Amino acid sequence: MGVIEQTNRVGDPQSQGRAKVAVGTYDFAVDGGAVGALTLRGDTIPAGAVITDSLIVVQTKVESGGEATVLLSAEAEGDLQASKKVSEAPWSTATPKRGAVTATGTPVATTAARGIVAKVGTAALTKGKFKVLVTYMEVA
């Protein structure tokens, strides 16, 4: 079941301040690995949402024939994960990791409905599968 916009909003008496999670999915076998920006398959983060946490769950480590880089964005380029080589964390091992937005870091506010975007740089990807989980709250 996807995210239902306009439900559980902060300030709405029925929401009780509950957080929501948007999930974006990348799979080389489905999405390819070309250099450029790719909106991940999955949920959209609504306008006016405040992103409070981000997790990257690497299921198959990301690889490239060159020195490819990958970054993750919602509102601004690299706000969920700064550009890193695929030989570096978070892409180099098949484990969950924290993204750039964490519960103790600076939250990100969306100005429009946004998909989760992965941007591949320098060289194309040849392998990889990951999910990005973005925790956010809508403000009433």
Residue frames as qw, qx, qy, qz and C-alpha x, y, z in Angstrom:
[[0.000, 0.890, 0.456, 0.000, 0.00, 0.00, 0.00],
 [0.428, 0.442, -0.009, 0.789, 1.38, 3.40, -0.96],
 [0.162, -0.231, -0.399, 0.872, 1.44, 6.61, 1.01],
 [0.017, 0.751, 0.625, 0.212, -1.94, 8.33, 1.28],
 [0.219, 0.265, -0.085, 0.935, -1.50, 12.09, 1.09],
 [0.335, -0.459, -0.020, -0.823, -3.33, 14.40, 3.49],
 [0.822, -0.447, -0.321, -0.149, -3.60, 11.74, 6.22],
 [0.790, -0.401, -0.204, 0.417, -1.80, 11.71, 9.58],
 [0.330, 0.675, -0.058, 0.657, -0.76, 15.37, 9.24],
 [0.385, -0.184, -0.497, 0.756, 0.90, 17.10, 12.19],
 [0.161, 0.065, 0.142, -0.975, -1.68, 19.41, 13.73],
 [0.610, -0.164, -0.509, -0.585, -4.61, 17.31, 12.53],
 [0.573, -0.427, 0.461, -0.526, -6.31, 16.01, 15.71],
 [0.974, 0.034, 0.095, -0.201, -6.56, 12.51, 14.27],
 [0.683, 0.569, -0.422, 0.179, -2.90, 12.24, 13.25],
 [0.757, -0.643, 0.073, 0.086, -1.34, 12.41, 16.71],
 [0.054, -0.857, 0.477, 0.189, 1.90, 13.46, 15.00],
 [0.882, -0.025, 0.453, 0.124, 2.54, 10.15, 13.28],
 [0.047, -0.597, 0.582, 0.550, 5.41, 9.93, 10.84],
 [0.871, 0.428, 0.138, -0.198, 5.10, 8.40, 7.37],
 [0.482, -0.415, 0.633, 0.441, 7.68, 6.57, 5.30],
 [0.670, 0.656, -0.126, -0.324, 8.11, 6.97, 1.54],
 [0.720, -0.246, 0.589, 0.271, 10.02, 4.19, -0.19],
 [0.514, 0.725, -0.310, -0.337, 11.94, 4.46, -3.47],
 [0.869, -0.115, 0.466, 0.121, 13.38, 1.39, -5.23],
 [0.345, 0.727, -0.506, -0.310, 16.31, 0.99, -7.63],
 [0.833, -0.082, 0.540, 0.084, 17.18, -2.29, -9.35],
 [0.060, -0.515, 0.596, 0.613, 19.77, -2.37, -12.12],
 [0.253, 0.152, 0.919, 0.261, 17.92, -5.27, -13.81],
 [0.191, 0.743, 0.637, -0.070, 14.78, -3.09, -14.13],
 [0.007, 0.949, 0.126, -0.290, 16.07, 0.49, -14.21],
 [0.694, 0.580, -0.062, 0.422, 19.41, 0.20, -16.02],
 [0.641, -0.540, -0.104, 0.535, 22.47, 2.14, -14.92],
 [0.463, 0.632, 0.187, 0.593, 22.90, 5.08, -17.29],
 [0.314, -0.131, -0.237, 0.910, 24.61, 8.28, -16.17],
 [0.212, -0.392, -0.274, -0.852, 21.98, 10.87, -15.20],
 [0.344, -0.104, 0.533, -0.766, 19.05, 11.36, -12.85],
 [0.403, -0.197, -0.838, -0.309, 16.45, 8.66, -12.29],
 [0.544, -0.337, 0.244, -0.729, 13.29, 9.05, -10.20],
 [0.028, -0.132, 0.978, -0.159, 13.10, 5.86, -8.17],
 [0.485, -0.319, -0.677, -0.452, 10.05, 3.64, -8.42],
 [0.346, -0.336, -0.751, 0.452, 7.75, 4.05, -5.43],
 [0.152, -0.801, -0.524, 0.248, 6.19, 6.74, -3.30],
 [0.230, 0.637, 0.074, 0.732, 6.06, 10.50, -3.73],
 [0.324, -0.352, -0.493, 0.726, 6.79, 12.80, -0.81],
 [0.093, 0.836, 0.518, 0.155, 4.03, 15.45, -0.65],
 [0.196, 0.621, -0.050, 0.757, 4.50, 19.21, -0.81],
 [0.389, -0.695, 0.164, -0.582, 5.06, 20.77, 2.59],
 [0.930, -0.269, -0.237, 0.073, 6.44, 17.58, 4.12],
 [0.170, -0.830, 0.506, -0.162, 9.28, 17.77, 6.63],
 [0.867, 0.192, -0.450, 0.095, 11.79, 14.96, 6.09],
 [0.513, -0.761, 0.316, -0.238, 13.24, 13.83, 9.42],
 [0.604, -0.401, 0.680, 0.107, 15.21, 10.68, 8.57],
 [0.711, 0.532, -0.339, -0.312, 16.59, 8.70, 5.63],
 [0.691, -0.317, 0.648, 0.055, 17.80, 5.11, 5.33],
 [0.537, 0.538, -0.539, -0.363, 19.52, 3.40, 2.43],
 [0.810, -0.165, 0.547, -0.132, 19.04, -0.36, 2.31],
 [0.334, 0.562, -0.665, -0.360, 21.57, -1.80, -0.16],
 [0.919, -0.005, 0.296, -0.260, 20.37, -5.27, -1.17],
 [0.868, 0.233, 0.177, 0.400, 22.98, -5.86, -3.89],
 [0.369, -0.623, 0.105, 0.682, 26.07, -3.68, -3.75],
 [0.471, 0.859, 0.073, -0.187, 26.29, -1.07, -6.48],
 [0.656, -0.256, 0.456, 0.545, 29.07, -1.60, -9.05],
 [0.438, 0.859, -0.040, -0.263, 30.45, 0.07, -12.17],
 [0.866, 0.286, 0.071, 0.404, 33.09, -0.54, -14.80],
 [0.340, 0.587, -0.147, 0.720, 34.52, 2.88, -13.90],
 [0.223, -0.088, -0.556, 0.796, 34.49, 5.26, -10.94],
 [0.250, -0.593, -0.542, -0.541, 30.72, 5.81, -10.86],
 [0.012, -0.010, 0.532, -0.846, 29.17, 8.01, -8.20],
 [0.276, -0.561, -0.716, -0.312, 25.62, 7.99, -6.86],
 [0.044, -0.031, 0.416, -0.908, 23.75, 10.65, -4.90],
 [0.115, -0.546, -0.828, -0.055, 20.17, 10.75, -3.58],
 [0.036, -0.066, 0.060, -0.995, 17.83, 13.72, -3.55],
 [0.059, 0.633, 0.759, -0.142, 14.34, 14.78, -2.56],
 [0.069, 0.934, 0.242, -0.252, 14.17, 18.59, -2.43],
 [0.158, 0.901, -0.370, -0.162, 17.73, 19.58, -3.42],
 [0.788, 0.414, -0.452, 0.063, 20.55, 17.67, -5.08],
 [0.524, 0.249, -0.685, 0.441, 22.30, 15.37, -2.61],
 [0.383, -0.511, 0.280, -0.716, 20.10, 16.27, 0.37],
 [0.929, -0.250, 0.029, -0.270, 19.38, 12.60, 1.18],
 [0.859, -0.245, 0.266, 0.362, 22.89, 11.30, 0.36],
 [0.052, 0.834, -0.365, -0.410, 25.88, 13.25, -0.96],
 [0.776, 0.530, -0.323, -0.112, 27.64, 11.94, -4.05],
 [0.564, -0.539, 0.626, 0.022, 29.84, 8.95, -3.19],
 [0.339, 0.415, -0.783, -0.317, 31.83, 6.54, -5.33],
 [0.889, -0.112, -0.255, -0.364, 30.30, 3.07, -5.60],
 [0.688, 0.160, -0.607, 0.365, 33.45, 1.74, -3.91],
 [0.027, 0.226, -0.509, 0.830, 32.58, 3.81, -0.81],
 [0.014, -0.471, -0.807, 0.357, 29.83, 3.61, 1.81],
 [0.673, -0.064, 0.558, -0.481, 26.89, 3.49, 1.53],
 [0.767, 0.427, -0.228, -0.421, 27.07, 1.70, -1.84],
 [0.303, 0.546, -0.781, -0.003, 29.97, -0.71, -1.29],
 [0.012, 0.047, -0.965, 0.256, 28.30, -3.24, 1.02],
 [0.448, -0.362, -0.632, -0.519, 24.87, -4.87, 1.13],
 [0.316, -0.386, -0.697, 0.516, 23.69, -3.51, 4.48],
 [0.069, -0.897, -0.399, -0.177, 21.37, -0.74, 5.71],
 [0.455, -0.035, -0.168, 0.874, 22.92, 2.70, 6.34],
 [0.002, 0.789, 0.366, -0.494, 21.79, 6.15, 7.41],
 [0.449, 0.661, 0.289, 0.527, 21.43, 8.77, 4.72],
 [0.282, 0.308, -0.161, 0.894, 22.33, 12.45, 5.14],
 [0.453, -0.477, 0.004, -0.753, 19.03, 13.36, 6.84],
 [0.471, -0.113, -0.831, 0.273, 18.95, 11.78, 10.29],
 [0.439, -0.741, -0.506, -0.047, 16.92, 12.21, 13.46],
 [0.513, -0.644, -0.118, 0.555, 19.75, 14.32, 14.94],
 [0.393, 0.008, 0.345, 0.852, 20.54, 16.30, 11.79],
 [0.215, 0.313, -0.003, -0.925, 18.88, 19.12, 9.88],
 [0.532, 0.442, 0.710, -0.133, 15.44, 18.23, 8.47],
 [0.095, -0.023, 0.552, 0.828, 14.49, 18.96, 4.85],
 [0.417, 0.511, 0.482, -0.577, 11.19, 20.60, 3.85],
 [0.366, 0.268, 0.717, 0.529, 9.63, 19.95, 0.44],
 [0.169, 0.371, 0.023, -0.913, 8.21, 22.86, -1.56],
 [0.674, 0.246, -0.328, -0.615, 6.40, 20.59, -4.03],
 [0.956, -0.068, 0.246, -0.146, 5.52, 16.91, -4.31],
 [0.150, 0.721, -0.664, -0.128, 8.82, 15.09, -4.88],
 [0.979, 0.062, -0.192, -0.009, 9.93, 11.64, -5.91],
 [0.628, -0.617, 0.393, 0.265, 13.15, 10.19, -4.54],
 [0.644, 0.741, -0.188, -0.035, 15.85, 10.70, -7.17],
 [0.776, -0.346, 0.337, 0.407, 19.13, 8.84, -7.67],
 [0.418, 0.875, -0.204, -0.134, 21.75, 10.55, -9.82],
 [0.895, -0.075, 0.245, 0.365, 24.54, 8.49, -11.35],
 [0.161, 0.943, -0.234, -0.174, 27.70, 10.36, -12.31],
 [0.205, -0.673, 0.668, 0.244, 31.06, 9.74, -14.02],
 [0.171, 0.201, -0.912, -0.314, 30.36, 6.19, -15.33],
 [0.721, -0.172, -0.335, -0.582, 27.36, 3.91, -15.83],
 [0.584, -0.340, 0.642, -0.363, 26.37, 1.34, -13.22],
 [0.452, 0.239, -0.808, -0.292, 26.66, -2.37, -14.03],
 [0.505, -0.275, -0.812, 0.098, 24.99, -3.83, -10.95],
 [0.014, 0.070, -0.500, 0.863, 23.05, -2.89, -7.85],
 [0.405, -0.558, -0.627, -0.363, 19.78, -2.96, -6.01],
 [0.204, -0.082, -0.556, 0.801, 18.69, -0.69, -3.16],
 [0.203, -0.770, -0.568, -0.211, 15.74, 0.90, -1.40],
 [0.150, 0.235, -0.267, 0.923, 15.60, 4.38, 0.09],
 [0.332, -0.658, -0.674, 0.051, 13.29, 4.92, 3.06],
 [0.106, 0.333, -0.097, 0.932, 12.44, 8.54, 3.83],
 [0.250, -0.574, -0.711, 0.319, 10.62, 9.35, 7.07],
 [0.037, 0.255, 0.104, 0.961, 8.58, 12.54, 6.97],
 [0.039, 0.554, 0.696, -0.454, 5.65, 14.36, 8.54],
 [0.092, 0.577, 0.452, 0.674, 3.06, 16.54, 6.84],
 [0.091, -0.216, -0.416, 0.879, 2.32, 19.81, 8.54],
 [0.123, 0.688, 0.715, 0.012, -1.38, 20.77, 8.66]]
